[in-house]
Amino acid sequence: MREFKNKVAVITGAGSGIGLAFAERCAYEGMKVVLTDIEEEALNRAEKIIRSLGADVLSVKCDVSKEKDVEFLTEKAFEIFGEVHLLFNNAGVAGGSLLWESTTEDWQWVMGVNLWGLINTTKTFVPKMLLQNKECHIVNTSSIAGLTSGPANGIYSMTKHAIVSFSETLYYELMLAHSLIGVSVLCPGFVRTRLMDSERNRPMELRNPNASMNITPHKQMMDHMLREGVSKGMPPEQVAEQVFQGIQGKQFYIFTHKEAKGTIKQRMEDILNENNPTFPFSI
């Protein structure tokens, strides 16, 4: 896709961070924008920002982990704007502890948003986008954590690995269908977002009542490291710029942090050489 003006974009997780940066870039490109987020206050702020940039906007509160919510989002997007050309599957959360200490609720919440959110939007939007028979593009937000492995944040990393595989499969299947829909998988490193504060949006029924009791020294250390990385991370606007360049260039893998390729290469070499995994940092 080379031209964006007057086309329609749908963005999940649009209330802040990378999602809001996508929305702002869509507005600058002259697109019509459908914003969705589970956090109503943030969604309302985002709508005001995007309207102030002159874009036609539809905002829909949506929990992407719930199929009915996503079906409603899809219906409203096509009802108001008639078509969808860009789909940004960006909603994501992080949570849980060590794999054996994470609760069923931890797993259900993170997998629900990160993975089932992607499944739900694919099931509802892609068939309608195929019927348009027009040039479209889908961007699925994974992470460098979807191509590497390490301790801590294991549920998040597992879902991001799944998103990479899901996106590759979607790319192949759309190619076999001779469709005009392109696919990209975004794999950023640290970005200045509110990811480490995801708990603010965890549903009550999936909360972990013992979370404060499972804070080990190692967990504290990893949490501090991740928070520091995010706070010093790349501005979301810079990520959006690289993504739009990737869409125009029909680029599948989009790496915003080129320095991470060394870690990815080491993991691939370990796999191909049947070596034990190389620990990603010094301990």
Secondary structure, DSSP 8 states (H G I E B T S, - for coil): ----TT-EEEEESTTSHHHHHHHHHHHHTT-EEEEEES-HHHHHHHHHHHHHTT--EEEEE--TTSHHHHHHHHHHHHHHHS---EEEE--------STTT--HHHHHHHHIIIIIHHHHHHHHHHHHHHHHTS-EEEEEE--GGGT---SS-HHHHHHHHHHHHHHHHHHHHHHHTT-SEEEEEE--SSBSSSGGGGGGG--GGG--TTGGGG--HHHHHHHHHHHHHHHTSB-HHHHHHHHHHHHHTT-SEE-S-GGGHHHHHHHHHHHHTT-----SS--
